[in-house]
Amino acid sequence: MSQVMLILAIGLVAFDFQNLLSWWGGRTITPGAESSDDFTIIVPLFGHPRYFDRRAELLRYQPNVLVALEVGTPLMAAFAEQLENEGWRVNRILMESPNPALLVRASLPAVTTTYTLRLDADTSVGDDIAQAVAAVEAAGADLCSIKCAVANRTNAVTKFQALEYRMAMLARHFRPWLTSGACFLGRTDALIRIMNLHSLWTPGEDIETGRTALALRMRIRHLDIVVETDVPDTWPALFRQRRLWWAGTFRHWWINMGRNLLQLPVLTAYYLAAIWVSLYFKWWTLISLHELVYTMPLVIVSYVVVTAISNVQVLSPWMLVFPFYSLAQVLVMPPIGAAYYFVVAWRRRRFGRYGFGLRRLRVAPVELETRLAPWVKLEHRRIASYGLGEPGGPSNPEASPRGTRWAGAS
């Protein structure tokens, strides 16, 4: 058993050096001098108007913005009126149990531009979107992930997350399909195809966008621009967020294990070995307080060295204490997230299985509908339960005089 654990530990440590691959820029797109206005920014918004308090930062792009607003409450219906009076274009949607994927899918038929950028309401962008779109067009990319940074770096909680985000974003250089919900950019027609096969299940709906594009063999790249978003600024709020994230991780790597083992064997094996298999060995029963005094400093120093070397592009003094933050998550949150996944799945009566098959499909303009037909038919029947109508068509044949669309129930 000790030899197995040693081999496993060596493999996991070696895998932690993967961010060194971020120096390779083969799948990275950098904006140039050319610009293009052929894009629409969809901002999914539901729950409360306060999530769009930073909209003044989007004013320079206002003609390109479409707010996908769920108006199921009087508060949000009134906010739709306010936004239109301010000059924003609003797509009113009535929907039970809304989430960003559902709102984006319901709004894509209203998009007339070649490119669509999904932007969370609490996320801000720079002044380089037009240049970024032109660069994506020149590269012929179907979908692009985008770097996301922390805006509210105000205390230890947010500063830990700021470093965590910066390190995580380096992985997008060589795994560009890891799309963040804060922001990603794609061809509108490609996003429609992706959303046709999307489970529309959250948490984890953001990365599923890129994961579906990967299964469709689309041309996926990383767009080297940065957007900023607010993160939880208290430990209880961070715990609640990470409980959702780990529930989404459990869904991706266990509930959809078959597809991932076939299409992403190395990454899937890493997640299974590094996180979930550790529960089988019951690490908490192997702790010896006497040995811990001698071994823990070595473990922490080793972790700091590995982290610093593999993430030297974002080197920070916070890396000296980052191991405590990271290990606490890896050791504590997986079982909590797994348990919470089943809570969410029970509430929704759905498991969140991917809509694509075991084989990766190659997208061809002429053959796409034929090759996807068996899966699309299944997805049409399931997605119809949301009342969204046929993919690529209107959300509802009947719309109110103010443009409200009924998108059904989950």
Backbone hydrogen bonds, N-H to C=O, Kabsch-Sander energy under -0.5 kcal/mol:
donor,donor_aa,acceptor,acceptor_aa,energy
5,M,1,M,-2.4
6,L,2,S,-2.2
7,I,3,Q,-2.5
8,L,4,V,-2.5
9,A,5,M,-2.7
10,I,6,L,-2.5
11,G,7,I,-2.3
12,L,8,L,-2.3
13,V,9,A,-2.5
14,A,10,I,-2.5
15,F,11,G,-2.0
16,D,12,L,-1.4
17,F,14,A,-1.4
18,Q,15,F,-1.8
20,L,17,F,-2.0
21,L,18,Q,-2.4
22,S,19,N,-1.7
23,W,20,L,-1.5
24,W,21,L,-1.8
25,G,23,W,-0.5
28,T,25,G,-1.5
29,I,222,H,-3.3
32,G,131,Q,-0.6
36,S,130,A,-1.1
39,F,37,D,-1.9
40,T,115,Y,-1.8
41,I,64,N,-3.0
42,I,40,T,-0.7
42,I,117,L,-2.3
43,V,41,I,-0.6
43,V,66,L,-2.3
45,L,68,A,-2.8
48,H,46,F,-1.2
51,Y,48,H,-1.3
52,F,49,P,-2.3
53,D,50,R,-1.6
55,R,52,F,-1.3
57,E,54,R,-1.7
58,L,55,R,-2.0
59,L,56,A,-1.3
61,Y,58,L,-2.0
62,Q,59,L,-1.7
64,N,61,Y,-2.3
65,V,61,Y,-0.6
65,V,62,Q,-1.4
66,L,41,I,-3.1
67,V,89,R,-2.8
68,A,43,V,-1.6
68,A,66,L,-0.7
69,L,67,V,-1.2
69,L,91,N,-1.6
70,E,45,L,-2.3
70,E,68,A,-0.5
71,V,69,L,-0.6
71,V,93,I,-2.2
77,A,73,T,-2.4
78,A,74,P,-2.4
79,F,75,L,-1.7
80,A,76,M,-1.8
81,E,77,A,-1.4
82,Q,78,A,-2.0
83,L,79,F,-2.7
84,E,80,A,-2.2
85,N,81,E,-2.2
86,E,82,Q,-1.4
87,G,84,E,-1.2
88,W,83,L,-2.6
89,R,65,V,-0.6
90,V,88,W,-0.5
91,N,67,V,-3.1
92,R,90,V,-0.7
93,I,69,L,-2.6
94,L,405,R,-5.6
95,M,93,I,-0.5
96,E,408,G,-2.6
103,L,99,N,-2.1
104,V,100,P,-2.7
105,R,101,A,-2.5
106,A,102,L,-2.2
107,S,103,L,-1.1
107,S,104,V,-0.6
108,L,104,V,-1.6
110,A,107,S,-1.8
111,V,108,L,-1.9
115,Y,38,D,-1.4
116,T,186,G,-3.1
117,L,40,T,-3.1
118,R,116,T,-0.5
118,R,184,F,-2.4
119,L,42,I,-2.6
119,L,117,L,-0.5
120,D,182,A,-2.3
121,A,44,P,-0.7
123,T,120,D,-1.8
124,S,228,E,-2.9
132,A,128,D,-2.2
133,V,129,I,-2.7
134,A,130,A,-1.8
135,A,131,Q,-2.0
136,V,132,A,-2.3
137,E,133,V,-2.4
138,A,134,A,-2.2
139,A,135,A,-1.8
140,G,136,V,-1.0
140,G,137,E,-0.6
141,A,136,V,-1.7
142,D,219,R,-3.0
143,L,219,R,-1.6
144,C,185,L,-3.2
145,S,221,R,-1.7
146,I,183,C,-0.6
147,K,223,L,-0.8
147,K,225,I,-1.3
149,A,227,V,-3.2
151,A,229,T,-2.6
153,R,151,A,-1.3
154,T,152,N,-1.7
159,K,155,N,-2.4
160,F,156,A,-2.3
161,Q,157,V,-1.4
162,A,158,T,-2.2
163,L,159,K,-1.9
164,E,160,F,-2.3
165,Y,161,Q,-3.0
166,R,162,A,-2.1
167,M,163,L,-2.3
168,A,164,E,-2.4
169,M,165,Y,-2.5
170,L,166,R,-0.7
170,L,167,M,-0.7
171,A,167,M,-0.7
171,A,168,A,-1.0
172,R,169,M,-1.0
173,H,170,L,-1.5
174,F,171,A,-0.9
175,R,171,A,-2.1
178,L,175,R,-1.9
179,T,177,W,-2.3
180,S,183,C,-0.6
183,C,180,S,-0.8
184,F,118,R,-1.4
185,L,144,C,-2.1
186,G,116,T,-2.5
187,R,142,D,-2.4
188,T,114,T,-3.2
191,L,187,R,-2.5
192,I,188,T,-2.1
193,R,189,D,-1.7
194,I,190,A,-2.5
195,M,191,L,-3.0
196,N,192,I,-1.5
197,L,193,R,-0.8
197,L,194,I,-1.2
198,H,194,I,-0.5
208,E,204,G,-1.5
209,T,205,E,-0.8
209,T,206,D,-0.9
210,G,206,D,-0.9
211,R,207,I,-2.7
212,T,208,E,-2.6
213,A,209,T,-1.9
214,L,210,G,-2.2
215,A,211,R,-1.9
216,L,212,T,-1.7
217,R,214,L,-1.4
218,M,213,A,-2.4
220,I,218,M,-1.0
221,R,143,L,-2.4
222,H,27,R,-3.1
223,L,145,S,-3.0
223,L,221,R,-0.5
224,D,29,I,-3.1
224,D,222,H,-0.7
225,I,223,L,-2.3
227,V,147,K,-2.3
228,E,124,S,-2.3
229,T,149,A,-2.4
230,D,122,D,-0.9
238,L,234,T,-2.3
239,F,235,W,-2.5
240,R,236,P,-2.1
241,Q,237,A,-2.1
242,R,238,L,-2.9
243,R,239,F,-2.1
244,L,240,R,-1.4
245,W,241,Q,-2.3
246,W,242,R,-2.9
247,A,243,R,-1.4
248,G,244,L,-2.3
249,T,245,W,-2.3
250,F,246,W,-2.4
251,R,247,A,-2.1
252,H,248,G,-2.4
253,W,249,T,-2.6
254,W,250,F,-2.2
255,I,250,F,-1.5
256,N,251,R,-1.2
257,M,254,W,-1.4
260,N,256,N,-1.9
261,L,257,M,-3.0
262,L,258,G,-1.6
263,Q,259,R,-2.2
264,L,260,N,-3.1
268,T,264,L,-2.3
269,A,265,P,-2.2
270,Y,266,V,-2.0
271,Y,267,L,-2.1
272,L,268,T,-2.4
273,A,269,A,-2.6
274,A,270,Y,-3.4
275,I,271,Y,-1.6
276,W,271,Y,-1.2
277,V,272,L,-2.9
279,L,276,W,-1.3
280,Y,276,W,-0.6
280,Y,277,V,-1.0
281,F,277,V,-1.2
282,K,279,L,-0.7
283,W,278,S,-0.9
285,T,282,K,-2.2
286,L,282,K,-0.5
286,L,283,W,-1.2
289,L,287,I,-0.5
292,L,288,S,-2.7
293,V,289,L,-1.1
294,Y,291,E,-0.8
295,T,291,E,-2.7
296,M,292,L,-2.3
298,L,294,Y,-0.6
299,V,295,T,-2.4
300,I,296,M,-2.8
301,V,297,P,-2.6
302,S,298,L,-2.5
303,Y,299,V,-2.4
304,V,300,I,-2.4
305,V,301,V,-2.4
306,V,302,S,-2.6
307,T,303,Y,-2.7
308,A,304,V,-2.7
309,I,305,V,-2.6
310,S,306,V,-2.4
311,N,307,T,-1.3
312,V,309,I,-0.9
314,V,311,N,-1.9
315,L,312,V,-1.3
319,M,316,S,-1.9
320,L,317,P,-1.8
321,V,318,W,-1.0
322,F,318,W,-1.0
324,F,321,V,-0.9
325,Y,321,V,-1.0
326,S,322,F,-2.8
327,L,323,P,-3.0
328,A,324,F,-1.7
329,Q,325,Y,-1.2
330,V,326,S,-2.5
331,L,327,L,-2.4
332,V,328,A,-1.5
333,M,329,Q,-2.1
336,I,332,V,-0.8
337,G,333,M,-3.3
338,A,334,P,-2.6
339,A,335,P,-2.3
340,Y,336,I,-2.2
341,Y,337,G,-2.0
342,F,338,A,-1.4
343,V,339,A,-1.3
344,V,340,Y,-2.5
345,A,341,Y,-3.2
346,W,342,F,-2.2
347,R,343,V,-2.0
348,R,344,V,-2.0
349,R,345,A,-1.4
350,R,345,A,-1.2
355,G,197,L,-1.0
361,L,215,A,-2.6
363,V,216,L,-1.1
363,V,361,L,-0.6
368,L,364,A,-2.1
371,R,367,E,-2.7
372,L,368,L,-2.2
373,A,369,E,-0.8
375,W,372,L,-0.7
376,V,372,L,-3.2
377,K,373,A,-2.5
378,L,374,P,-1.3
379,E,375,W,-2.5
380,H,376,V,-2.9
381,R,377,K,-1.9
382,R,378,L,-1.9
383,I,379,E,-3.4
384,A,380,H,-1.7
385,S,382,R,-1.5
386,Y,383,I,-2.3
387,G,384,A,-1.6
388,L,383,I,-0.8
393,G,390,E,-2.3
399,A,397,P,-0.5
400,S,404,T,-1.6
403,G,400,S,-2.5
405,R,92,R,-2.0
407,A,94,L,-5.1
407,A,405,R,-0.6
409,A,385,S,-0.8
